[in-house]
Amino acid sequence: MSETNKSEYLVEVNHLKEYFPIRTGWGKTTMLKAVDDVSFAIKPGETLGLVGESGCGKTTVGRTLLHLYKPTDGEIRFNGELVTSKNVHKFRKDMQMVFQDPYSSLDPRMTVEDIIGEPLDVHKLYSTKAERHQKVLDLMSLVGLNAEHATRYIHEFSGGQRQRIGIARALAVNPKFIVCDEPVSALDVSIQAQVINMFEELREKLGVAYLFIAHDLLIVHHISDRIAVMYLGHMVEMAEADELNDNPIHPYTLSLLSAVPVPDPEKARANKRIILEGDVPSPLNMPSGCPFRTRCRFATEQCAKERPALTDRGNGHMVACWNK
Amino acid sequence: MVLEQKLENGVEPILKVVDLHTSFSTDKGEVQAVNGLSFNLTPGKTLGIVGESGSGKSVTSYSIMRILEGNGKITGGHVYFNGEDITQYSEKQMAEFRGREISMIFQDPMTSLNPVYTVGNQICEAILLNTKANKEEAKKEAIEMLELVGINDAEKRFKQYPHELSGGMRQRVMIAMALVAKPKILIADEPTTALDVTIQAQILELMMELQKKLNMAIIIVTHDLGVIAQMADEVVVMYGGRICERGTADDIFYRPCHEYTKGLLRSIPNVDNMNEKLIPIEGTPINLLDLPKGCAFCARCTKTMKICMEEVPPELRMPADGHLASCWLNVKEGNYVLDEEVSD
């Protein structure tokens, strides 16, 4: 780590863009703007929740952040140091990822010990075989797995246990930052709570920071310090978790929050929903100006002309909207 | 007041499921997916069946429709529709019954629609099968149905293929198709699980609206307690093929009497205090091949007693609100009433 340009933030993302070329006909390609000018920063030990509907680019943000996709434009800083595709390997140890589907992100032909031990091999974090074994066992107990599970294969485990293995693998290299991409959405409700609690315990014990990507707003609100809302590749609002929930400003955030089915019959009956008309537009054919204007009740001419920038409305509550 | 009086209010239930047993024969042995399930459905009301994977909630709805996979069989019990036992129907009678009296929609509208036919074609097919309409009337009817489920530009959509529609739109088409014969009951098996929250809200709203318009009863099967809280009048909580608890939505959410229901409610974030720690249900989901002798939940319950492991708990009426729960703890604590003791 360089000591010279330390900043308050562990991870900084500035004007990140990720475009994918899509063939739309003979010799024609169109740019799919999966992420368009997204900026945020995460402090050490902080959890930033990233929410939005499918296709809004939240997963792409997570992956581009780790240079799993090469960013089209923009910069990513880790501990103040610029991350580029040339030097990304030295940050790999500090930035890890937990994937959504524990059924397809773990190799079925490897034992649990080898899955968790592989990052140790890659980064040469042990000197003897016995040390590797011990490290794997420590990681397994950290995530609540028994030592006897070490020699087993993935098919012998339930979804929740597999996700624990995936988390142990991410933790093997002692990362400071983990991107969690929908880590609990494939799990049953009662198992979700186990895994969420484990994420919270690990944060307390190891001080890791998370980018927690999910579509379940209740879970995100529960685990996050701050929440960012994305729509069609753009960030529309970002604030402290409670603040965002109590005082949402952007019309999209408002309707998103009102659409959440609250597990409380009385509240559900009282809930005045703002039902959004229609579907999300295709990212290949993005509306001009504000991406949300085609479904927005407050849209004006200005919204079609110019894209609103994310501005601070006090206490770090950032909103990108012309009319609110 | 007991549960039945609150819900039925003197109206005869349209569907009565009595002691239903469904099992699947597999290489590893007989899997008892539904094990002695009973409930009633009141006309025009919504029943929510909630449970985790392997709880038997989907198999229940497949059993009612008699569309179980080849290795599945109803091994006991009865399903009465308007007093008639449909488990005794012949396959031919069942084919006429499905779609006209009870219809069903599924989780994934993409795999339930045929990709090589236009949606119009598929809705017309359902109309021609279930009503006496001719082709032209069917087309007119199909377009009306598309409009009924809130699809703009119905004539254009009529000619499109499923891949040209979004997920929410496809689910609307499925609903249109299910309702062509104006059935009395709609069974929705995880109808919004594959959809985004804003689209989910649209579809749930549509279902409630159509329920009022057509006065049909809905059975909604889901794992999402939020959807249940919003939709259901009555709730059935299932675990390991058995009913843990049934009552009105308020009974279940505010006065749960089964340890599993309580655990489930504790493991979701508390909307009033988001920072409160979640209390998960420890252990792993049940293995249906290896069901315990007693209560299905006993392996994960924190208050297991000796009797829980040995005998299946009886369904008992709760004194507070007359809803039903099957938990030995209530027996031990004397926390139940007999039906004769219940008075208005």
Interface residues (C-beta under 8 A of the other chain):
Chain A: E53 S54 S158 G160 Q161 D188 V189 S190 I191 Q192 A193 Q194 I196 N197 E200 H215 L217 L218 I219 H221 H222 A241 D242 N245 S255 L256 S258 A259 V260 P261 V262 P263 D264 P265 E266 K267 A268 N271 R273 I275 L276 D279 V280
Chain B: E52 S53 S166 G168 M169 D196 V197 T198 I199 Q200 A201 Q202 L204 E205 H223 D224 L225 G226 V227 I228 A229 Q230 A249 D250 F253 Y254 G263 L264 L265 R266 S267 I268 P269 V271 M274 N275 K277 L278 I279 P280 I281 E282 T284 P285 R300
